[in-house]
């Protein structure tokens, strides 16, 4: 006689960059954060992975052990037999359902899955923000460099190397997070074209 199986389900709307504002989409594309049509499938693959689901599996294993239930639990079999995760066709809606022979375990497992997905989503969002900040800082450096270079007046009585040092010294003083090697490379390129 097989035990009665209980189930629960919920849905998550995954972020889809094609639905975002054009400016944000352009910035993310510049940063290499979009993956085209495969992005949602990639997100689903990550959300189905052991890195996300292993803590939930560990909870189920421990709970089964405490209740002297089936102790021969393997992650791959558990995910295959107890979880159903799929994208609603043509949408970014992710359906998640969980089956178990213990009805009291359904809600705690679904809550843990929800929390794990939210944590992953938050990490991804924080990473995108951090990359955006780094990119914008670099753009500010380059803009500042180009602006100061256009306004820099060399002192004719000094040797060209002295003018380079004066320029770099002023720029480093005014732009503390500037990269000296990048400045020198751009300055040399500029001086070569003059």
C-alpha positions in Angstrom: 0.0 0.0 0.0 1.5 3.3 -1.1 1.3 6.3 1.2 -0.9 9.2 0.4 1.0 12.0 -1.3 0.3 15.7 -0.5 1.4 18.7 -2.6 1.6 22.4 -2.7 2.7 24.9 -5.4 3.4 28.6 -6.0 4.5 30.8 -8.8 7.4 33.3 -9.2 7.7 35.9 -11.9 11.3 35.9 -13.0 13.0 39.1 -14.0 13.2 39.5 -17.8 15.5 42.2 -19.1 13.4 42.6 -22.3 10.7 44.0 -20.1 12.9 46.7 -18.4 13.3 50.3 -19.4 15.5 50.9 -22.5 18.2 52.7 -20.5 18.6 49.9 -18.0 18.5 47.3 -20.7 21.2 49.2 -22.6 23.4 49.5 -19.5 23.0 45.8 -18.7 23.8 44.9 -22.3 26.9 47.0 -22.1 27.9 45.2 -18.9 27.2 41.8 -20.5 24.4 41.0 -18.1 21.8 40.0 -20.7 21.8 36.7 -22.4 19.1 37.2 -25.0 16.3 34.5 -25.3 18.2 32.0 -23.1 18.2 34.2 -20.0 15.0 32.9 -18.5 16.1 29.3 -19.2 19.4 30.0 -17.5 17.6 31.5 -14.5 15.4 28.4 -14.3 18.5 26.1 -14.5 20.2 28.1 -11.7 17.0 27.9 -9.5 16.8 24.2 -10.1 20.5 23.6 -9.2 21.9 22.0 -6.0 23.4 25.4 -5.1 19.9 26.8 -4.5 18.0 23.6 -3.5 20.6 21.7 -1.4 19.6 23.5 1.9 16.0 22.6 1.3 17.0 19.0 0.6 19.1 19.0 3.8 16.0 20.2 5.7 13.9 17.4 4.2 16.5 14.8 4.9 16.9 15.9 8.6 13.1 16.1 9.0 12.7 12.5 7.6 15.5 11.2 9.8 13.8 12.7 12.9 10.5 11.1 11.9 12.2 7.7 11.0 11.0 8.0 7.5 12.8 6.8 4.3 16.5 7.6 5.0 17.8 6.6 1.6 17.3 10.0 0.2 19.5 11.2 -2.7 19.3 14.8 -3.9 18.9 13.9 -7.6 16.1 11.5 -6.9 14.4 13.8 -4.4 14.4 16.7 -7.0 13.2 14.5 -9.8 10.4 12.8 -7.7 9.2 15.6 -5.4 9.8 18.8 -7.3 8.3 20.1 -10.5 9.8 23.4 -11.7 8.9 24.7 -15.1 8.3 28.0 -17.0 4.8 28.8 -18.1 5.1 28.7 -22.0 5.6 32.2 -23.5 5.9 33.9 -20.1 8.5 34.6 -17.4 6.3 32.8 -14.8 8.0 30.0 -13.0 5.8 27.3 -11.6 7.1 25.3 -8.6 5.3 22.4 -7.0 6.4 20.1 -4.3 5.0 16.6 -3.3 5.6 14.8 -0.1 4.1 11.9 1.9 4.1 14.1 5.0 1.5 17.0 4.6 3.1 18.9 7.5 6.4 19.3 5.6 4.8 20.9 2.5 4.4 24.5 3.7 7.9 24.6 5.4 9.5 23.3 2.2 7.7 25.7 0.0 8.6 28.6 2.3 12.3 27.5 2.2 12.2 27.3 -1.6 10.6 30.8 -1.8 13.2 32.2 0.5 16.1 30.6 -1.4 14.8 32.0 -4.7 14.4 35.5 -3.1 17.9 35.3 -1.7 19.3 34.3 -5.2 17.3 37.1 -6.8 18.7 39.6 -4.3 22.3 38.4 -4.8 21.8 38.8 -8.6 20.4 42.3 -8.2 23.2 43.4 -5.9 25.8 42.0 -8.3 24.2 43.9 -11.2 24.2 47.1 -9.2 27.8 46.6 -8.2 28.9 46.1 -11.8 26.9 49.1 -12.9 28.6 51.3 -10.2 32.0 50.1 -11.3 31.2 50.7 -14.9 29.9 54.2 -14.2 33.0 55.1 -12.0 35.2 54.1 -14.9 33.2 56.2 -17.3 33.5 59.2 -15.0 37.2 58.7 -14.8 37.5 58.6 -18.6 35.2 61.6 -19.0 37.1 63.6 -16.4 40.4 62.7 -18.0 39.3 63.7 -21.5 37.8 66.9 -20.2 40.9 67.9 -18.3 43.1 66.9 -21.2 41.2 69.2 -23.5 41.6 72.1 -21.0 45.2 71.4 -20.2 47.6 74.1 -21.5 51.2 72.9 -21.7 53.9 75.3 -20.5 56.1 75.9 -23.6 59.2 76.6 -21.6 59.1 73.1 -20.0 60.2 69.9 -21.6 57.3 67.6 -22.8 57.9 65.1 -20.0 57.5 67.9 -17.4 54.2 68.9 -18.9 53.1 65.2 -18.7 54.1 65.0 -15.0 52.3 68.3 -14.2 49.1 67.1 -16.0 49.2 63.7 -14.2 49.9 65.3 -10.8 46.9 67.7 -11.2 44.6 64.9 -12.4 45.6 62.6 -9.6 45.0 65.3 -7.1 41.6 66.2 -8.5 40.5 62.6 -9.3 41.6 60.3 -6.4 40.3 57.1 -7.9 41.9 57.5 -11.3 44.2 54.9 -12.6 47.6 56.4 -13.4 48.6 53.8 -16.0 45.4 54.3 -17.9 45.9 58.1 -17.7 49.5 57.8 -19.0 48.5 55.5 -21.9 45.7 57.9 -23.0 48.0 60.9 -22.5 50.7 59.4 -24.7 48.1 58.6 -27.4 46.9 62.2 -27.2 50.4 63.6 -27.4 51.3 61.4 -30.4 48.3 62.7 -32.3 49.3 66.3 -31.6 
